[in-house]
Structures are given as C-alpha cells and as structure tokens.
C-alpha cells in the first residue's frame, strides 16, 4: 500500500520519511491541498528506475531498427567491437 503524506509532514517528519524510503525502496507520495503533488524516493530507488527506463528505451530503439531492417550481422558487430577495442 503506498504511503501518502501531506506536504507539512515532509517538513515535520523528514528523517522518518527518508528512512522509510531507504528501508523499503518505495516512494512516499506527498499531497498539497489534498491532491497529489510529489513522489519522494531514495537515490538508489531513483537510479534503479532511471536505469530501467534507459534500458527500455534502448530495447525499443533496437526493436524499431529491426522492424525497419536496420540490422547488422553478428559477425559484423563483433568485428566492429574488436576494431574499436584495438583502437583504444
């Protein structure tokens, strides 16, 4: 169940909210005037979400390239990687 707190609790219970975010790897939803306003989460949770987003974006790009026929053979890709490694 999501934890929902009014904005005043963010000021008054910052340490408790921060501990919850770190301990449970869950965001705390902050409301303002009774409506959703922010989601607060630990840096670790944020970085994990951003990493998932970036991975999905790259997978979508790959799938779109495959649909358009913009693909290379495995041997060409391996050859390119080897050449790049030698040039470094």
C-alpha positions in Angstrom: 0.0 0.0 0.0 1.5 3.4 -1.0 2.4 5.8 1.8 0.7 9.2 1.3 1.6 12.2 3.4 0.6 15.9 3.3 3.4 18.3 2.5 3.6 19.5 6.1 4.8 16.0 7.1 7.7 16.3 4.7 8.9 19.3 6.8 8.0 17.9 10.1 9.0 14.2 9.6 11.8 14.4 7.1 14.0 11.9 8.8 11.2 9.4 9.2 10.1 9.7 5.6 13.7 9.4 4.4 14.3 6.3 6.5 11.1 4.7 5.1 12.2 5.4 1.5 15.6 3.9 2.1 14.4 0.9 4.1 11.5 -0.1 1.9 12.8 1.1 -1.5 9.3 2.7 -2.0 8.3 6.3 -2.8 6.3 8.4 -0.4 3.6 10.4 -2.2 3.3 14.0 -1.0 0.0 15.8 -1.3 -0.7 19.5 -1.4 -4.1 20.8 -0.6 -5.4 17.2 -0.7 -4.1 16.5 -4.2 -1.0 14.5 -5.3 2.0 16.8 -5.8 5.3 14.9 -5.5 6.8 11.5 -5.1 9.8 11.3 -2.8 12.2 8.4 -3.0 15.8 7.3 -2.2 18.6 8.0 -4.6 19.0 4.2 -5.0 15.4 3.8 -6.0 15.5 6.7 -8.4 18.7 5.4 -10.1 17.2 2.0 -10.4 14.1 3.5 -12.1 16.1 5.6 -14.4 18.2 2.6 -15.4 15.1 0.6 -16.2 13.8 3.5 -18.3 17.0 3.8 -20.2 17.1 0.0 -20.8 13.6 0.0 -22.1 14.4 3.0 -24.4 17.3 1.2 -25.9 15.3 -2.0 -26.3 12.6 0.0 -28.1 15.2 1.6 -30.4 16.5 -1.9 -31.2 13.1 -3.3 -31.9 12.3 -0.3 -34.2 15.5 -0.8 -36.0 14.8 -4.5 -36.5 11.3 -3.6 -37.9 12.9 -1.2 -40.4 15.5 -3.7 -41.4 18.4 -1.6 -40.0 20.3 -4.6 -38.5 23.8 -5.9 -38.8 25.0 -9.5 -38.7 26.5 -10.8 -35.5 29.9 -11.3 -37.2 30.0 -7.6 -38.4 29.1 -6.3 -34.9 31.8 -8.5 -33.3 34.3 -7.3 -35.8 33.4 -3.7 -35.2 33.8 -4.2 -31.4 37.2 -5.8 -31.9 38.4 -3.0 -34.1 37.2 -0.4 -31.6 39.0 -2.2 -28.8 42.2 -2.3 -30.7 42.0 1.4 -31.5 41.6 2.4 -27.8 
